[in-house]
């Protein structure tokens, strides 16, 4: 587990199952209010199947990424045929940021999944392909607003960007009757009702703290100030970082980012200002098939309906996070399914017209081979540089369930995640002066502290005490650490 987010999520899910409280998450016996509970629920369910381990904590993210890829495949097939669907799903799956977050024990992939589903179902309501069937329209409508609700439960209000996308399309097209199709007021009320099934009990249990911290600090505060050093603390730095995501996308979306300049040129040449058609002629209805909606074989003169929709969704996500002060490269990940679909549409068209389909296959196969090799080879090589993991592996045979444990100058969440798999107590952060006092108390216990400090404080410790030492790298703080675990048995 890589500090700090992964072990926090993993441990909070474990403590959720230990308490049987699936409303309010806790980490190390303290309230954890910065994220809604859906990712914790998924991890808790995974623990019941696979046990409480690293794999089980990360498996839900892989599952969410797989469902996202399937959603892209299905949506792509509906807008342009199976080839576009497959290409778009592969582009998303093999992009670098997906490769990293599809295996991370965090909430991001669940957010991406439900934002993608909301974008897809929103587009279906705009297209209204099954206009003759009120039943189908109702299903798309329910799926749209339930996706918004589940996206909120994954990572908060950012999941509601599809509402902005469909609103932007309606306003740009000046198609006011289309707004009635979305039934925004009852739909938003339905979304809020689903969220309230968890939100109201959570607010009651925490006396309103969940809203104050989760929304106030981690949404509003993150927008107007930097969090944990991720972003700009001055106006000059803020302005300098405005192009941040337009630069980092070339890394995050690698290897497909090599085609982004080409895609930008294609889109620029296709533009036809002021032209957007949301509804098909009656004669075109039902002629989709592999040619896509309305019998369109691909991008026609100007931007097609799907182009406008995808571009609006991508732009909204990039603009929102560009304006937000706190910045991390993966924040724009919800835009990647839309970007993958847009690239697949134009790339497949170019490949067919130029009879050059091998380039995509070569990039996909090469990238897949590299990612698989990295996933299999790299973790065992770098594991020895993770001090909490190494200390746990060395000392696990000596750990007892009834032990208490503490740390000095090293309080990373990975300590809690790994050691609480063997002991019942919670981590107690201490200063050097209280370390000897803690170890002098009755009962089995251990303390983790810098090796030089351990040598000074416990040089004359009882003979039956055990010492375990390791050297590693504190990723969260970016510095090397030498740690020693001092253990007092029963």
C-alpha positions in Angstrom: 0.0 0.0 0.0 1.4 3.4 -1.0 1.0 6.1 1.6 -1.2 7.9 2.3 -4.6 7.5 0.6 -4.5 3.8 -0.1 -4.0 2.6 3.5 -6.5 5.1 4.8 -9.2 3.8 2.5 -8.3 0.1 3.2 -8.1 0.6 6.9 -11.3 2.6 7.2 -13.1 -0.2 5.3 -11.8 -2.7 7.8 -12.8 -0.6 10.8 -16.2 -0.2 9.2 -16.7 -4.0 9.1 -15.3 -4.4 12.7 -17.8 -1.9 14.1 -20.7 -3.0 11.8 -21.2 0.8 11.2 -21.5 1.3 7.4 -22.6 4.9 7.7 -19.6 6.8 9.2 -16.1 5.7 8.2 -13.3 5.8 10.7 -9.5 5.5 10.4 -7.4 4.5 13.4 -10.5 5.0 15.6 -10.9 8.6 14.4 -13.7 9.9 12.2 -12.7 10.0 8.5 -15.1 12.5 6.9 -13.4 13.6 3.7 -15.0 11.0 1.4 -18.5 9.5 1.0 -18.8 5.8 1.7 -19.3 3.9 -1.6 -15.6 2.9 -2.0 -15.5 1.7 1.6 -18.6 -0.4 1.0 -17.0 -2.0 -2.0 -13.8 -2.7 -0.1 -15.8 -4.2 2.8 -17.6 -6.5 0.4 -14.3 -7.5 -1.1 -12.9 -8.3 2.3 -15.7 -10.8 2.9 -14.7 -12.6 -0.3 -10.9 -12.4 -0.3 -10.1 -11.6 3.3 -8.4 -8.4 4.6 -5.4 -7.9 2.4 -3.9 -5.7 -0.2 -5.5 -7.5 -3.1 -8.9 -7.3 -1.6 -8.5 -3.6 -0.9 -7.5 -2.9 -4.5 -9.9 -5.3 -6.3 -12.9 -3.0 -6.3 -11.0 -0.4 -8.3 -10.1 -3.0 -10.9 -13.8 -4.0 -11.0 -14.9 -0.4 -11.5 -12.3 0.1 -14.2 -13.5 -3.0 -16.0 -17.2 -1.9 -15.8 -16.1 1.5 -17.1 -14.4 -0.1 -20.1 -17.5 -2.2 -20.8 -19.6 0.9 -20.6 -17.3 2.7 -23.1 -17.5 -0.4 -25.4 -21.3 -0.4 -25.3 -21.6 3.4 -25.8 -19.0 3.5 -28.6 -20.8 0.6 -30.4 -24.1 2.6 -30.3 -22.6 5.8 -31.6 -20.4 4.4 -34.4 -20.2 0.6 -34.5 -18.3 -2.1 -32.7 -14.9 -1.0 -33.9 -15.2 2.4 -32.3 -16.5 0.8 -29.1 -13.5 -1.6 -28.9 -10.9 1.0 -29.8 -12.3 3.5 -27.2 -12.4 0.8 -24.5 -8.8 -0.2 -25.2 -7.6 3.4 -25.3 -9.1 4.1 -21.9 -7.9 0.8 -20.4 -4.3 1.2 -21.5 -3.8 4.9 -20.7 -1.2 5.5 -18.0 -3.6 7.1 -15.5 -6.0 4.2 -15.8 -3.2 1.7 -15.4 -2.3 3.4 -12.1 -5.7 4.0 -10.6 -7.4 0.8 -11.7 -5.3 -0.9 -9.1 -5.3 1.7 -6.4 -7.3 1.3 -3.2 -9.0 4.7 -3.6 -12.4 6.0 -4.8 -11.4 7.5 -8.2 -12.4 4.6 -10.4 -15.9 4.4 -8.9 -16.3 8.1 -9.7 -15.1 7.5 -13.2 -17.5 4.7 -13.7 -20.6 6.6 -12.6 -19.6 9.8 -14.4 -19.2 7.7 -17.6 -22.6 6.1 -17.1 -24.2 9.4 -16.4 -22.6 10.9 -19.5 -23.7 7.9 -21.6 -27.3 7.9 -20.4 -27.5 11.7 -20.7 -26.5 11.4 -24.3 -29.1 8.7 -24.9 -31.8 11.0 -23.5 -30.6 13.7 -25.9 -30.6 11.4 -28.9 -33.8 9.8 -27.8 -33.3 6.9 -30.3 -36.2 5.0 -28.7 -38.5 8.0 -28.9 -41.4 5.7 -29.7 -40.9 3.8 -26.4 -41.7 5.8 -23.3 -40.5 2.7 -21.3 -37.0 3.0 -22.7 -36.9 6.7 -22.2 -37.8 6.2 -18.5 -35.0 3.6 -18.1 -32.4 6.0 -19.5 -33.8 8.8 -17.3 -33.6 6.6 -14.1 -30.1 5.4 -15.1 -29.0 9.0 -15.5 -30.1 10.2 -12.1 -29.1 7.1 -10.2 -25.6 7.3 -11.8 -25.4 10.9 -10.5 -26.4 9.7 -7.0 -23.9 6.8 -6.9 -21.2 9.1 -8.3 -21.8 11.5 -5.4 -21.6 8.6 -3.0 -18.2 7.7 -4.6 -16.5 11.1 -4.4 -18.9 14.0 -3.9 -20.4 16.7 -6.0 -17.8 16.5 -8.8 -19.8 13.5 -10.0 -22.6 15.9 -11.1 -20.5 17.3 -14.1 -22.8 15.4 -16.6 -25.6 17.8 -15.5 -23.4 20.6 -16.7 -22.7 18.8 -19.9 -26.3 18.2 -20.9 -27.2 21.7 -19.8 -24.5 23.2 -21.9 -25.7 21.3 -25.0 -29.3 22.3 -24.4 -28.3 26.0 -24.0 -26.0 26.0 -27.0 -28.6 24.4 -29.2 -31.4 26.5 -27.7 -33.5 23.4 -27.7 -35.7 24.2 -24.7 -38.2 21.3 -25.3 -35.2 19.0 -24.8 -34.9 20.2 -21.2 -38.4 18.8 -20.5 -37.1 15.4 -21.5 -34.7 15.5 -18.7 -37.3 16.5 -16.1 -34.5 18.2 -14.1 -36.5 19.0 -11.0 -37.9 15.5 -10.2 -34.6 14.0 -11.4 -32.4 16.1 -9.1 -34.9 15.4 -6.3 -34.5 11.6 -7.0 -30.7 12.0 -6.9 -30.8 13.9 -3.6 -33.2 11.3 -2.2 -30.8 8.4 -2.9 -27.9 10.4 -1.4 -30.1 11.2 1.6 -30.5 7.5 2.4 -26.9 7.6 3.6 -26.4 11.4 4.1 -29.1 12.0 6.7 -28.0 9.2 9.1 -24.4 10.3 8.5 -25.2 14.0 9.4 -27.1 12.9 12.5 -24.3 10.6 13.7 -21.6 13.2 13.2 -23.8 16.2 14.3 -23.3 17.9 10.9 -19.6 17.4 10.8 -19.8 15.2 7.7 -21.1 18.1 5.7 -18.8 20.7 7.3 -15.7 18.7 6.6 -16.6 16.6 3.6 -18.2 19.5 1.6 -16.9 22.6 3.4 -13.2 21.6 3.7 -12.6 19.0 1.0 -14.8 20.5 -1.8 -15.1 24.2 -1.2 -11.8 24.5 0.7 -10.0 22.5 -2.0 -11.3 24.8 -4.7 -10.1 28.0 -3.1 -6.9 26.9 -1.3 -4.3 24.2 -1.7 -4.7 20.9 0.2 -1.7 19.0 1.5 0.7 21.1 -0.7 -0.9 20.1 -4.0 -1.3 23.4 -5.9 -0.5 27.1 -5.7 -0.3 29.2 -2.6 0.1 32.5 -4.4 -1.7 34.3 -7.3 1.4 34.2 -9.4 1.8 30.4 -9.0 -2.0 29.9 -9.5 -1.8 31.7 -12.9 1.3 29.8 -13.8 -0.4 26.5 -13.1 -3.5 27.2 -15.1 -2.3 25.1 -18.0 -1.4 22.3 -15.6 -3.9 19.7 -16.9 -3.4 20.6 -20.5 0.3 19.7 -20.0 -0.1 16.7 -17.7 -2.6 15.0 -20.0 0.3 14.1 -22.3 1.6 12.0 -19.5 -1.6 10.8 -17.9 -3.1 9.8 -21.3 0.1 8.2 -22.5 0.6 6.4 -25.0 -2.5 7.8 -26.7 -1.5 11.4 -26.0 0.9 11.1 -29.0 -2.3 11.4 -31.1 -3.8 14.4 -29.3 -2.1 17.0 -31.5 -3.4 15.2 -34.6 -6.9 15.0 -33.0 -6.8 18.7 -32.2 -5.9 19.5 -35.8 -8.7 17.3 -37.1 -11.2 18.9 -34.8 -10.1 22.4 -35.7 -10.5 21.7 -39.4 -13.9 20.2 -38.8 -15.3 23.1 -36.8 -18.3 25.0 -38.2 -19.2 27.7 -35.6 -22.9 27.9 -34.7 -23.9 24.6 -36.2 -25.3 21.9 -34.0 -28.2 19.6 -34.7 -29.5 17.6 -31.8 -32.5 15.9 -33.5 -32.5 13.7 -36.5 -34.8 14.0 -39.5 -37.7 11.6 -39.2 -36.4 9.7 -42.2 -33.1 9.0 -40.5 -34.6 7.4 -37.4 -33.8 3.8 -36.8 -31.2 3.5 -39.5 -28.3 3.4 -37.1 -26.6 0.0 -37.1 -22.9 0.0 -37.5 -23.1 3.5 -39.0 -24.2 5.1 -35.7 -27.2 7.3 -35.0 -29.0 8.8 -37.9 -27.1 6.8 -40.4 -23.9 8.9 -39.9 -20.8 6.9 -40.8 -18.6 9.2 -38.8 -17.8 12.9 -38.3 -19.5 14.8 -41.1 -19.3 18.5 -42.0 -18.9 20.5 -38.8 -19.1 18.8 -35.5 -21.7 16.0 -35.2 -24.0 15.7 -32.2 -21.7 13.2 -30.4 -18.6 15.4 -31.1 -20.3 18.4 -29.4 -21.4 16.3 -26.5 -18.0 14.7 -25.9 -16.1 18.0 -26.4 -18.5 19.7 -23.9 -18.0 16.9 -21.3 -14.2 17.0 -21.7 -14.0 20.8 -21.6 -16.2 21.1 -18.4 -14.0 18.7 -16.4 -10.8 20.3 -17.6 -12.0 23.8 -17.0 -13.4 23.0 -13.5 -10.1 21.5 -12.3 -8.1 24.2 -14.0 -9.9 26.8 -11.9 -9.6 24.7 -8.7 -6.5 25.6 -6.7 -5.6 22.1 -5.5 -4.2 20.2 -8.4 -3.2 16.5 -8.9 -2.7 14.9 -12.3 -5.5 12.3 -11.8 -8.3 14.8 -11.2 -9.2 14.9 -14.8 -9.5 11.1 -15.1 -13.4 11.3 -15.4 -12.8 13.0 -18.8 -10.7 10.1 -20.2 -13.6 7.9 -21.3 -15.0 10.8 -23.3 -11.6 11.6 -24.7 -11.1 7.9 -25.6 -14.4 7.9 -27.5 -13.6 11.1 -29.3 -10.1 9.8 -30.4 -11.5 6.4 -31.4 -14.1 8.0 -33.6 -11.6 10.1 -35.6 -8.8 7.5 -35.5 -11.0 4.7 -36.9 -12.3 6.9 -39.6 -8.7 7.9 -40.6 -7.5 4.3 -40.4 -10.3 3.0 -42.7 -9.9 5.8 -45.2 -6.1 5.4 -45.3 -6.1 1.6 -44.9 -3.7 1.9 -42.0 -5.2 -0.1 -39.1 -2.0 -1.7 -37.9 -0.7 1.4 -36.0 -3.4 1.2 -33.3 -2.9 -2.5 -32.9 0.9 -2.1 -32.5 0.6 0.6 -29.9 -2.1 -1.3 -28.0 -0.2 -4.6 -27.9 3.1 -2.9 -27.0 1.6 -0.9 -24.2 -0.3 -3.8 -22.8 2.9 -5.9 -22.7 4.8 -3.1 -21.0 2.1 -2.5 -18.4 1.7 -6.2 -17.6 5.5 -6.5 -17.3 5.7 -3.5 -14.9 2.8 -4.8 -12.8 4.4 -8.2 -12.4 8.1 -7.2 -12.0 8.1 -3.8 -10.2 6.2 -4.5 -7.0 8.6 -7.2 -5.6 11.6 -5.0 -6.5 10.3 -1.9 -4.7 8.6 -3.6 -1.7 11.8 -3.5 0.3 11.7 0.3 0.1 8.4 0.5 2.0 9.4 0.6 5.6 6.0 -0.1 7.2 5.5 -3.2 5.0 9.0 -4.4 5.7 8.8 -4.0 9.4 5.5 -5.8 9.4 6.9 -8.8 7.4 9.9 -9.1 9.8 8.0 -8.9 13.0 4.6 -10.5 12.2 5.5 -13.8 13.7 6.1 -12.1 17.1 3.0 -10.0 17.1 0.1 -10.9 19.4 -3.5 -10.0 19.0 -3.8 -8.1 22.4 -0.8 -5.9 21.8 -0.9 -2.1 21.9 1.4 -0.1 19.6 2.8 3.4 19.1 5.1 5.3 16.9 7.5 8.2 17.1 8.2 10.6 14.1 6.6 8.1 11.7 2.8 8.0 11.6 2.1 7.0 8.0 -1.3 5.3 7.5 0.4 2.1 6.2 1.5 1.4 9.8 -2.1 1.2 10.8 -3.2 -0.9 7.8 -0.5 -3.5 8.1 -0.1 -3.9 11.9 -3.8 -3.9 12.6 -4.1 -7.0 10.5 -2.4 -8.8 13.5 -3.1 -6.7 16.5 -6.4 -5.3 17.9 -5.2 -2.0 19.3 -4.9 1.3 17.4 -1.7 3.3 16.6 -0.8 5.9 19.3 1.4 8.7 18.0 4.0 9.8 20.6 6.9 12.1 21.1 10.3 10.9 22.3 9.7 11.8 25.9 6.7 9.5 26.2 8.2 6.5 24.3 9.8 5.0 27.4 6.7 5.6 29.5 4.6 3.8 26.9 6.9 0.8 26.9 7.0 0.6 30.7 3.3 0.0 30.9 2.0 -3.5 31.6 0.9 -5.8 28.8 2.5 -6.7 25.5 3.3 -3.8 23.2 5.6 -2.4 20.7 6.8 1.0 19.4 8.2 2.1 16.0 10.7 4.9 16.0 13.8 6.2 14.2 16.7 3.8 14.6 19.0 6.4 16.3 16.3 7.3 18.8 15.7 3.6 19.5 19.4 3.1 20.2 19.4 6.0 22.7 16.1 5.3 24.5 16.3 1.5 24.7 20.0 0.8 24.9 19.5 -1.0 28.2 16.2 -2.7 27.5 15.3 -6.1 29.1 16.9 -9.1 27.4 13.6 -10.7 26.3 12.6 -7.6 24.3 13.0 -7.9 20.5 14.3 -5.4 18.0 13.5 -5.3 14.2 15.1 -2.7 12.0 14.7 -1.6 8.4 15.6 1.2 6.0 13.2 2.5 3.4 11.7 5.5 1.8 8.9 7.6 3.1 7.0 8.4 -0.1 4.6 10.8 1.4 7.4 13.0 2.7 10.0 12.2 0.0 12.8 11.2 2.3 14.8 8.1 3.4 14.0 6.7 6.9 15.7 4.2 9.2 13.2 2.6 11.6 13.3 0.2 14.4 10.5 -1.7 16.0 11.0 -2.4 19.7 8.7 -5.2 21.0 7.9 -6.2 24.5 6.3 -9.6 24.5 3.8 -11.0 27.2 
